[in-house]
């Protein structure tokens, strides 16, 4: 993975897509910044940004992913591996279904994943400092470049989805104390069950991560 630092950017996700549109895809590529002006949040919302936090987006070809990974659960896969790197550094960060990073009961970041033809784009934002009373922030100090290098090194090992899922289904129990949004309505995760493809089931419905 080639990692490029941007001093300031409107959105790493948009910048990356425009870069690939202009120059094409040759190798896995990541842009990261600590100053993002208009990050993309859940359901197209603006992610509240603060200079000094971590924002990065990367692109990878589908053939470079594990063969057993459900494309609709890529956000879970990318997010869980990232949070495992932070856990190894001493953080208590955990992953709320399907793509939100939490410290205790406050959101500290999230993941956005899109598939365009044979390319997978993933953007991750993480609060390293306090943004507002509504959101939390990471509970450890990190070297941003080091964490990214460790993350992409682990991603390059092509860990099978079944291995990630085996760990995540245990952590999913914590999500049951919270809500998620489905068809613009909040639903409790308390009465949902996690399926092996990363989707959840409730009221005879099967719901996949859409981000």
Backbone torsions as a table, in degrees:
resi	resn	phi	psi	omega
1	UNK	NA	124.0	175.2
2	UNK	-86.7	125.6	-176.7
3	UNK	-111.2	124.1	-178.9
4	UNK	-122.0	130.5	-179.6
5	UNK	-92.3	132.7	174.9
6	UNK	-113.1	128.5	-178.3
7	UNK	-65.1	-40.9	-179.2
8	UNK	-150.9	140.5	-178.0
9	UNK	-153.9	149.2	175.9
10	UNK	-66.3	-48.9	179.2
11	UNK	-156.7	124.6	178.6
12	UNK	-62.9	-33.6	-178.0
13	UNK	-66.6	-47.8	179.8
14	UNK	-67.3	-41.4	179.6
15	UNK	-59.2	-44.1	-179.1
16	UNK	-63.9	-45.8	-179.5
17	UNK	-62.0	-42.2	179.1
18	UNK	-66.2	-35.4	178.0
19	UNK	-63.7	-45.6	179.9
20	UNK	-66.5	-38.3	176.9
21	UNK	-60.5	-37.9	-176.2
22	UNK	-80.4	-40.0	-170.8
23	UNK	-116.6	-8.2	179.4
24	UNK	81.9	170.4	-178.6
25	UNK	-101.3	128.2	177.6
26	UNK	-122.2	-34.6	-175.8
27	UNK	-157.2	157.6	176.4
28	UNK	-53.1	135.7	-171.3
29	UNK	-140.2	140.2	178.5
30	UNK	-131.9	135.8	168.8
31	UNK	-112.6	132.8	175.6
32	UNK	-133.2	155.0	-178.3
33	UNK	-150.0	159.0	172.4
34	UNK	-110.9	8.4	179.0
35	UNK	-141.9	93.3	-179.5
36	UNK	-116.1	126.5	-171.3
37	UNK	-86.5	-35.8	-176.3
38	UNK	-141.2	73.0	178.2
39	UNK	-69.5	155.0	-179.7
40	UNK	-96.0	123.4	178.9
41	UNK	-102.4	-164.5	-179.0
42	UNK	-64.7	141.5	176.7
43	UNK	55.7	31.3	176.0
44	UNK	82.3	3.0	178.3
45	UNK	-69.3	164.3	174.5
46	UNK	-84.8	127.2	176.6
47	UNK	-81.4	123.8	-178.0
48	UNK	-64.3	121.2	-174.7
49	UNK	-111.5	153.7	176.0
50	UNK	-144.2	131.5	-178.8
51	UNK	-57.0	134.2	-178.6
52	UNK	106.6	-16.8	175.8
53	UNK	-80.4	179.4	-174.6
54	UNK	-110.5	126.1	177.7
55	UNK	-134.1	126.3	177.3
56	UNK	-150.0	152.7	176.9
57	UNK	-137.5	143.4	179.3
58	UNK	-138.4	159.0	178.5
59	UNK	-127.9	141.9	-178.4
60	UNK	-148.1	147.4	178.4
61	UNK	-77.6	144.0	-178.1
62	UNK	-57.3	-32.5	-177.4
63	UNK	-69.4	-13.3	179.8
64	UNK	-92.6	7.4	178.7
65	UNK	-102.6	160.6	176.5
66	UNK	-57.3	144.1	-174.5
67	UNK	-70.4	-18.2	-175.0
68	UNK	-98.8	5.5	-174.0
69	UNK	-82.2	127.7	175.4
70	UNK	-72.7	124.4	-176.3
71	UNK	-58.7	-31.5	-178.5
72	UNK	-71.5	-9.7	-179.9
73	UNK	-116.5	23.0	179.0
74	UNK	-61.0	-36.6	-179.7
75	UNK	-61.5	-39.9	177.8
76	UNK	-64.0	-45.9	-178.0
77	UNK	-60.4	-53.7	-178.9
78	UNK	-63.2	-40.8	-176.9
79	UNK	-68.3	-43.1	-175.9
80	UNK	-66.3	-39.1	178.5
81	UNK	-66.3	-40.0	178.8
82	UNK	-63.8	-45.6	-178.8
83	UNK	-68.0	-26.9	177.7
84	UNK	-68.0	-32.8	175.4
85	UNK	-64.9	-43.8	179.5
86	UNK	-66.8	-36.9	175.1
87	UNK	-60.1	-39.9	-179.0
88	UNK	-66.4	-19.4	177.8
89	UNK	-90.4	-2.7	177.1
90	UNK	109.6	2.3	-179.8
91	UNK	-79.8	151.0	175.8
92	UNK	-97.3	16.2	-178.3
93	UNK	-58.1	143.4	177.5
94	UNK	-137.7	165.8	-174.0
95	UNK	-108.9	114.4	173.6
96	UNK	-85.0	136.2	-178.4
97	UNK	-58.2	135.0	-4.8
98	UNK	-102.4	-11.8	-168.4
99	UNK	-152.0	23.3	-177.9
100	UNK	-109.2	131.7	176.6
101	UNK	-90.3	133.2	-178.9
102	UNK	-128.0	147.5	163.8
103	UNK	-116.2	116.5	-173.0
104	UNK	56.2	-116.2	-176.6
105	UNK	-110.6	18.0	-179.0
106	UNK	-121.7	137.2	178.6
107	UNK	-71.4	134.5	179.0
108	UNK	-120.5	-3.4	-179.2
109	UNK	174.3	-177.7	-179.5
110	UNK	-167.7	173.5	-175.8
111	UNK	-127.5	141.9	176.1
112	UNK	-127.8	125.6	-177.9
113	UNK	-127.7	134.6	176.8
114	UNK	-132.3	145.6	174.0
115	UNK	-113.7	121.8	178.6
116	UNK	-121.8	106.3	-174.9
117	UNK	56.3	-115.6	-177.6
118	UNK	-99.4	7.8	-177.7
119	UNK	-109.9	141.1	177.4
120	UNK	-111.8	124.3	177.7
121	UNK	-108.4	132.2	178.6
122	UNK	-132.6	130.8	176.1
123	UNK	-120.9	136.6	-179.8
124	UNK	-130.2	132.6	174.9
125	UNK	-120.9	138.7	-176.7
126	UNK	-140.7	126.7	176.5
127	UNK	-78.6	118.2	174.7
128	UNK	-97.0	-15.9	-179.9
129	UNK	-135.0	164.9	-178.6
130	UNK	-67.0	129.7	177.8
131	UNK	-101.6	-45.0	179.2
132	UNK	-162.8	174.3	178.1
133	UNK	-69.7	-19.6	-178.9
134	UNK	-73.1	-34.3	-175.7
135	UNK	-111.9	155.0	175.2
136	UNK	-97.8	-169.4	178.1
137	UNK	-149.6	162.6	-174.9
138	UNK	-58.9	142.7	-174.2
139	UNK	-93.9	11.6	175.7
140	UNK	-138.9	162.0	171.9
141	UNK	-91.7	139.0	-178.3
142	UNK	-132.6	156.1	167.6
143	UNK	-91.1	109.8	-171.7
144	UNK	-56.8	-48.2	-177.8
145	UNK	-63.4	-40.4	179.7
146	UNK	-63.3	-44.5	-180.0
147	UNK	-62.1	-41.3	178.4
148	UNK	-64.5	-42.2	179.4
149	UNK	-63.1	-41.6	177.7
150	UNK	-65.3	-39.9	179.9
151	UNK	-62.4	-50.3	-176.9
152	UNK	-71.6	-27.0	173.6
153	UNK	-64.2	-43.1	179.4
154	UNK	-68.6	-39.8	177.1
155	UNK	-60.4	-36.8	-177.5
156	UNK	-66.7	-15.3	179.5
157	UNK	-78.3	-5.9	176.9
158	UNK	52.0	52.8	177.5
159	UNK	-62.3	131.6	-178.3
160	UNK	-64.0	146.5	178.0
161	UNK	-55.3	-40.8	-176.3
162	UNK	-60.8	-30.3	177.6
163	UNK	-73.0	-42.5	177.7
164	UNK	-65.2	-43.2	-178.2
165	UNK	-63.7	-37.9	-179.6
166	UNK	-58.1	-37.7	178.1
167	UNK	-79.7	-40.4	-174.5
168	UNK	-67.9	-33.7	-177.2
169	UNK	-63.9	-23.1	174.4
170	UNK	-73.4	-45.6	180.0
171	UNK	-68.1	-25.4	-179.2
172	UNK	-57.6	-28.4	-179.5
173	UNK	-58.1	-32.3	177.9
174	UNK	-66.7	-32.7	179.5
175	UNK	-61.9	-24.1	-174.7
176	UNK	-66.8	-10.3	176.0
177	UNK	-86.7	0.5	-172.9
178	UNK	-125.1	-174.4	-178.8
179	UNK	-121.0	161.1	169.2
180	UNK	-132.8	168.6	-178.7
181	UNK	-106.5	129.3	178.9
182	UNK	-136.9	122.6	-177.6
183	UNK	52.7	44.8	177.5
184	UNK	64.3	18.4	176.7
185	UNK	-124.5	143.5	177.2
186	UNK	-81.7	131.2	176.8
187	UNK	-123.7	143.1	179.0
188	UNK	-75.4	137.4	177.1
189	UNK	-84.5	-2.8	-176.2
190	UNK	-59.9	-39.3	-175.4
191	UNK	-102.3	18.6	179.1
192	UNK	-99.1	161.8	173.9
193	UNK	-125.6	146.9	-178.7
194	UNK	-94.1	126.8	179.2
195	UNK	-92.2	162.2	-174.4
196	UNK	-66.6	-17.6	177.6
197	UNK	-92.5	6.5	177.3
198	UNK	93.3	-7.8	177.2
199	UNK	-79.1	168.2	173.9
200	UNK	-117.8	154.6	177.4
201	UNK	-120.7	135.8	173.7
202	UNK	-158.3	143.0	179.6
203	UNK	48.8	43.7	179.0
204	UNK	62.6	20.7	176.5
205	UNK	-115.8	147.4	176.8
206	UNK	-113.4	122.6	-174.7
207	UNK	-121.1	130.5	178.1
208	UNK	-103.6	157.9	170.7
209	UNK	-62.2	132.6	179.3
210	UNK	-107.6	11.6	-177.4
211	UNK	-128.1	NA	NA
